[in-house]
């Protein structure tokens, strides 16, 4: 081969290799409503790197449907791409998850940018393009082969401006029936770097051959607990994703292994709340994927009354924005869920915010991140519903209340918010998520 032809061949090889690299690796069952994951090779970094990979890099991927609709989906740092099994804290993998809603050829283009706090910016041009920015490709989606109760047979559960959420694929309405406790469900011994408040050992026998697990058998007891709920006809369960300073003090998404490294408002504790535990969150994802297969609705409770000022003093600041982004990026592709802005929220009292401007800001920011427009709710005290919900009627991005109700007032209170929201011009999906008093719960 002549030197000129050899140079041409090497050049073509380099371009072809770069093109394969730039396209990313598409994995998953390429079917409608299923989880599609695309993994890109990016900068080598770690959870503790001085250039924070969660805050100072931003991956967004533009997905274009066969009919031309566009979805901008946030991505995330994925360490080695196998952290649920390896417990890796470093790597060069960056991932995005997407659940396509149409059969046919989809295309994607990655935006990967770096800069101070670029991850929390909603400006598409914030920061500077780097790494695999502009990587693109396509994939072909077919019909789902799943059957009920699997959520993938029903499609995404959506707010449609009516009293009930509705599944897109089959058009059925959703009536929630499930477990609202324990709120520290994720304080599970088999999750990496987690306070082991729960073992879920009574449900180990409910795990079935072929069900998910991780690390040679971990996770089976909690997977079994989901199976148990499904076997009893339940279709939902709830959980806190952050209980620092709360009742349990045992659930959080960050790398700190001790509560004492997270509970102070500022200093190193605040810095620790900007570093996410990739392997723990990947193990959460295995649980949530299994829940999808069992037809479960995921009730994400993002905070509780005791810690509603832990992030940025209750403001929509850097910590809170990054927290919401990480939750949406890693888990927003699931088909049936709500984002609960806080259990027993009373910032109207704590901060004198009688117009609930902060709650409005939280909801607006999550909506701007979530390409699927999932249901957004907030949880009340039983005797303070008016203070929380009245200022939010009509023109907020909230799509419903998560009511705590004295057990004798359930019919009255549910009916009130159905009617009041309708009269405001925006019908809410109203749920009775907690009743009591707290010592009783649901009476036999």
N, C-alpha and C positions, 0 to 999 in steps of 0.2 A: 504494500500500500504506500502511495506517495506521501511525503510529509504533509502536503496540502490536504489530501483526503483524510489522513489520520487526524489532523487538526479539526477538520469539519466533523468527523465522526465523534471525536471527544467533545466538541461543542454541543452537538446534538444530544449526546448522552447526558451532559450536564444539564441542559435545558429540560430534557425529559425527566431526569431524576428530580430536579427542582419542582417541576410541575406535579409529579406524584406526591412529593412532600407537601406542596402548597394546598393540594386538594383536601388534605386531612383524611382520617380513617373513619369511614361511616360504619357503624355497627348497630345491631338490633334487628328485630324482625321487621322487615320493610313492608309493613302493613298499616292501613289506616287506623289511627288512634293509638298505635303502639309507640313506645319510647324509641326514638332514634337518637343515637349519640354520635357526635363527630369529635374526634380527638385530633388536636394539632400539635406538632412539635414546635415549641417556643423556647424562650430563654430558660436556662437552668437556674433554679432558685429554690427557696425553702420557706417553710412556715415562719421561720425566724430571721429571714434575710433582712439586711439593713434597708434594702429597697423592698418595701412591703408588697408582696405579690397580690394581696387581696385589695389593697387600697390604691396602689400606684401603677397598676396595669388594669386595662379594661378590655375584655373580649365581648363584643356584641356580634351576633350573626344575623344577617338579613336572609330570611327564607322567603322564596317566591313560589306561590302555589301554581298549579296548572292553569287556573283561571285568572292569574295575575295579581291576586291579593298578596300583600306583604306582611310579614311578621318579623319584628326586631326582637331577638331573644338574647337575654344576657347569658354569658358563659362564666367560667370559673377556673381557678387554678386546681389541677387534679393530681399534683405531685408526680408519682411514677405511672399514673393511669390505672393502678391496681391496688390502691391504698387500703381497701376493705380487707384484703388478704395479706398485704405486705406490711401494713402500718407505716408506710413510707411518709416521711415528712418533707421530702425534697424530690425534685424531678424536673422534667421539662415538658410535661403534658398539660395542655389546656383544653377544656372540653365544653361542649354545649349540648343540651338535651332539648328535644323537640318532639311534640306529638302531632303529626300531620292529620288534617281533617278532610283530605281529598285524595282520591285515587289519581294516579298519573305521575308525570315527571315534575319533580321539585328541583329548584336550583338554590344555591346558597352562596353568600359572599361574606367573608369574615372582616370585621373591623377590629384591629388589635392596636391599642394605643397605650402610651405610657406618659406619666406626668404626675405631679403632686395631686393626690386625691382625685385622680381622673375617674376612678371607678364609680364615684357617687355623682358625677356630673351627668346631667341629661342632655348636654350639648354634644351632638354627634361629632363635632370637630375639636372637642377638648383634647388637650395633650398633643402628643406627636405620634404619628404612625411608626410602628416598629415591627420587628419579627415577621410573622406571617400575614401581616395586614394585606388584605386584598385576595387572600386565598379563596378559591371558589371551586365549585363542582356541582354535581347533580346526582340524584338518586330516583329510583322508580318505586312508587308505592302501589301496593295491591290491596284488595279487600281483606279485612280481618277474618281470621278463621276461628276466633273465640266465640264462646256462647255464654249465656247468662249462668251465674251471676256476674261473671267477669265484666268489669267496667268497659273494657275495650270492645265488647259487643254492643254497648249502649251509647258510646260516644262521650263527649265532654258534657259535664253537668254545668248548665249555664243559667245565669240570671236573665230572664226574658221580660222583665217588667210586670210580672204577675205575682200571685201569692205563693207560688211554688217554683223551685228550680226545676229545670227540664233537661233531660238528656237529648243531645242533638241527634244522634243516630236513629234512635227508635221513637223519639217524641214523647216518651213517658215522663210523667212528673215524679218528683222524689219526695217521699215522706221519711224523714230521718228517725231512726230508732236505734239507739246504741248506748254505749258507756261514756259518761262524762267524767268518770273518775277511774283510777287515781290520776290526778293531774301530772304526777311525776312518773308516768308510764315509761319514759325514756331513761330513767335513772336505773339502768339495767346493767348488771355485772358484766355481761358479755360485750358491751360496747367499749371501745378503747377509751382509756383515760376518763372513766366515769365513776362517780361515787356509787357504790354498789348497794343502793337502797332496795333494789328489787332483784330477785333471781327468777321469778316466774316458774319455779320448779314444778308446781302442781300441774302445769300445762305441758310439761315435756312429753307426756304420753299422747298429746294431741297433735304433735308434729307428725307428718306423714312422709313416707319415702317419696323422694322426688321434690319435696318442698325446699325452699331456699335455706341456706345457712352460710356461715363464713368461718374461715380458719379451722377447718376439719371438725365441724360440729357445733361451733358457737352459734348462738342465736336461736336455737331450736325451741327453747321454752317459750320465748316471746312470739315466735312464729306460730307455735302451737296455741297460744292464747288468742291470736287472731282467728285461727281455725275454730276455736271453741265459740267465740262470739258469732262467727258466721253460721255455725251449726245450730245455734239457738235462734236464728232468724234476725240477728242484728246486722245493720248495714253502716255503722259509724263507730268511731272512737275518737277521743280527744286527748290532747297531751300538751303540756308546756314545752316550749323549746328554750326557755330561759327561766330558771327559778332562783337565780342569785338574789340573796336577801329575802327571798320568799319563804313560803311554808316549808318546802323541802330542802332548799339550798343544795340541790344535787343534780340539776340539769342545766347544761349550757353548751353552746356550739364552739367555744373557744379552746385554745390549746392548753390553758392553765389546768393543772390537775388538782388544784386546791381552791376551795371557795375563798380563802383568804387572799388569793391573788387576783380577785375580781370584784370584791365588794366595796372598795373605796371609790368615791366619785371621780377622783382625778389621779394624777401621778402615774406610776407604773401600772396600776390596776386598769386605768383608762386605756393605756397603751396595749395592755393584754387583750382588751376587748376589741382590738382591731386585727387579731390573729386567730384564724379559724383552724380547727382540728379536722384536717381533710379525711383521715381514716375513719374517725367517728361519724362524720357526716355521710361518708360512703356506706357505712353500716346502717345508718338510719335509712338510707335510700333502699337498701335491700329489704328492710321491713316494709317500707311504703310500697315497693313494687309488688310484694306478696299481697299486701292489702288490696291493691288494685285488682289482682286476680280473683279475690274473694268478694268483689263488689263493695268494698268499704269506702266510706266518705271519711276524709282526713280533716279533723278539726284542729288546725294549728292555732294554739294560744301563744301569742308572741311575748306576753308579759303578764304580770299580775299586780294587784294593787300595791303590794309591798315594795315592788321594784320599778314602778312606773316612772320614777325620776332617776333611775340609775344611768340610763343612756342620755347624755347631754342635758341632764337636769330636767328631762321631760320634753325638751325641744326636739325639733327635727334637725339634728346636727349630724356631724360626721359619723359618730358611732351608730346612731339609729339608721341612717341612710344605708350604711354598709351592711348592717344586720338585715334590713329588708332585702337588699340586693342579693345577698348570699342565699337567703331563704327562697326567693323567687327563682334565682338562677339554678339552684340545685334541685328544687322540688316543685316548681311551678308547672312542669309538664304533666303532673298527675291529673287525672281526669275529674275527680270528685273531691273537692276540698273547699274550705273557706279560710281566709286570713282573719283571725280574731285579733283586733288591735289592743286588747287588754282585758284581763279578768277584773271585774269589780272596779272599773275605771272611775276615778273621781277627781280628775285634774281640775274639773270645774270648781272643786272645793280647795284642793291642795294648792293650786296656783292662781285661784281666783279667775279662772278662765271660763266665765259663765256662757260665752258663746261657743265654747269647745273648738276654738281655732286650731289648737294643736291636733286634736283628733281629726279635724278636716284635713290638715296638712299631711298627717300620716297616711290617710286613705288616698289622698291625691297622689302622693309619691309612689305608693305601692301600685296604684292603677297605672301610673306612667311606666313602671317597670314590667308589669305583668302582661305579656302579649295575649293572654287568654281571657282577661277580664273576669277572673274568679270572684266569687261572692266575698264581700268584705263586711265584717260585723264587728260589734263591740259589746262587751258583757257588762251588766249593770249590778248594782246592789238592788235588792227587792223593793226597798221603799224609797229609792232615789231614781226611779226610771225617768221621771219628768225632767230632772236636772240634766241627765245625760242625753236623752233622745230628742227632746223638743227642739233644741237649737239645730239639730242635724236633719230634721225633716225636710224633704223637698229638694234641696239643692246641694247636698253633699254627695261624695262618691260612695258613701255607705249604701249597701243594698239590703241591710236588715239589722235588727237587734238580736243579741244573744241574751235572752231574758233569764234573770234569776228571780224567782217568784215564790212568795209564801204559798204553800200547797193549796190552801183554800181559795186562792185568788187567780188560779191559772187561767180559767176560762175568761174571766173579766179582763185580765191584763193582756192576754194574747189578742183578744177581740179589739181592745182599745188601739193597739199599735197597727193592726191590720187596717182599721178604719181611719185612724189619724194619718197614716202614711198615704193611703189612697186619697184622702182629702187634700194632702199637700201637693199632689200631682206626681208623686213617685211612689208607686206601690212597693212596700218592703216585703221580703220573705221573713216571716216572724217565727222564731223558734223558742221553745221553752227548754233551755239547756241546763237549768239547775233549779231544783225546788227543795223546799225544806220548811223548817230550819235545818241548819247544817248537820245537826246530830241525828236527823231522821232520814233525809234523802227521799227516795221513793219507798213509801210504806207498802208492806205486803198486803 
